[in-house]
C-alpha cells in the first residue's frame, strides 16, 4: 500500500525554523525518482495552496510567500522529500501536505500540523 507520511510539524515561535519530512512508503524507488514532489498547505477556512514543488530533476518552484524562506529538497535514495522552513510567521500556520505526482499517479499524505505563535 502506497503511503506518503509527513512528519516534523509542531508548535513554533515566530522567527524559528522547522524541517518537514515526507517519506514515500510502498513506492518503488524508480517511481519516486521520476515523480515530481510537492508541499502544499491548508490553513483553517482557506483552500489548499502550493508551497513548493521539486521536479524529478531537482528543480524547485516556490510560492511567492515561500521564496527566500523555504527550501524544498529530495533524497531519492530514501524516498524522502524535505521542506526547510526558516523565519516562520504566524500566517504559516496550516496543515502541510506532501504530494507525489507522476504521469500516472497523484498521491497525497495525511498532513502534518504546523502552528506558529506570534
Phi and psi in degrees as a GROMACS rama.xvg file:
@    title "Ramachandran Plot"
@    xaxis  label "Phi"
@    yaxis  label "Psi"
@TYPE xy
-80.8866  132.597  UNK-2
-140.5  141.908  UNK-3
-108.053  119.374  UNK-4
-113.117  112.966  UNK-5
-91.0801  150  UNK-6
-155.366  170.965  UNK-7
104.348  -8.44904  UNK-8
-69.6445  168  UNK-9
173.708  -170.401  UNK-10
-102.616  122.267  UNK-11
-125.827  165.138  UNK-12
-97.1437  150.83  UNK-13
-54.6985  136.349  UNK-14
94.6304  -14.7087  UNK-15
-81.4552  173.897  UNK-16
-117.151  155.949  UNK-17
-151.923  144.857  UNK-18
-120.64  124.545  UNK-19
-97.9471  149.203  UNK-20
-124.749  146.479  UNK-21
-139.252  118.054  UNK-22
-110.115  130.752  UNK-23
-91.4775  113.65  UNK-24
-105.752  144.503  UNK-25
75.2479  7.28466  UNK-26
-105.324  130.474  UNK-27
-67.7744  149.384  UNK-28
-60.3155  -35.7384  UNK-29
-63.5872  -42.8785  UNK-30
-68.5619  -42.0879  UNK-31
-59.5201  -42.6101  UNK-32
-62.4864  -34.5754  UNK-33
-92.3014  -1.80544  UNK-34
-93.8445  149.189  UNK-35
-84.0912  140.319  UNK-36
-117.631  150.742  UNK-37
-149.398  158.897  UNK-38
-117.243  133.626  UNK-39
-128.652  164.78  UNK-40
-143.373  156.276  UNK-41
-139.688  116.874  UNK-42
-90.3831  158.422  UNK-43
-56.0043  129.686  UNK-44
77.1057  4.95519  UNK-45
-121.637  163.786  UNK-46
-79.1371  156.505  UNK-47
-65.2223  137.906  UNK-48
-133.085  154.876  UNK-49
-69.1771  136.944  UNK-50
-104.515  -56.0254  UNK-51
-163.123  150.903  UNK-52
-130.887  158.158  UNK-53
-137.333  129.516  UNK-54
-77.3034  172.096  UNK-55
-61.226  -26.2447  UNK-56
-86.2952  -1.0865  UNK-57
92.8487  10.6185  UNK-58
-86.3081  127.661  UNK-59
-95.982  148.449  UNK-60
-135.69  135.41  UNK-61
-128.977  146.475  UNK-62
-67.2882  155.227  UNK-63
-56.6863  -39.3479  UNK-64
-68.6322  -19.2488  UNK-65
-93.9457  -19.0188  UNK-66
-62.1059  129.517  UNK-67
85.121  -14.0404  UNK-68
-115.943  -35.9091  UNK-69
-110.297  148.814  UNK-70
-134.618  125.714  UNK-71
-100.391  140.647  UNK-72
-148.835  168.351  UNK-73
-143.321  151.936  UNK-74
-126.769  98.6533  UNK-75
-65.1032  -29.5474  UNK-76
-64.9725  -23.0535  UNK-77
-110.827  6.53416  UNK-78
50.938  43.4625  UNK-79
-130.393  140.934  UNK-80
-123.764  143.914  UNK-81
-119.843  155.998  UNK-82
-134.624  108.109  UNK-83
-88.4211  122.015  UNK-84
-118.58  119.35  UNK-85
-113.371  163.261  UNK-86
49.3706  50.9043  UNK-87
-62.0749  146.817  UNK-88
-123.038  155.785  UNK-89
-55.5396  -33.3147  UNK-90
-71.8095  -6.2674  UNK-91
-81.6368  -4.76666  UNK-92
-61.3722  123.423  UNK-93
-178.446  170.23  UNK-94
-89.6973  127.743  UNK-95
-102.58  128.677  UNK-96
-116.139  143.65  UNK-97
-98.7002  144.409  UNK-98
-134.461  137.682  UNK-99
-116.51  127.407  UNK-100
-131.513  123.933  UNK-101
-127.269  -172.799  UNK-102
-67.1045  -19.3953  UNK-103
-114.194  -32.1108  UNK-104
-120.523  154.171  UNK-105
-146.679  94.2842  UNK-106
-110.635  148.263  UNK-107
-126.944  147.444  UNK-108
-86.0905  -178.7  UNK-109
-86.9178  -14.3095  UNK-110
96.9628  155.569  UNK-111
-133.498  135.253  UNK-112
-82.5188  131.095  UNK-113
-119.458  123.622  UNK-114
-122.755  127.078  UNK-115
-117.627  117.338  UNK-116
-90.2942  145.685  UNK-117
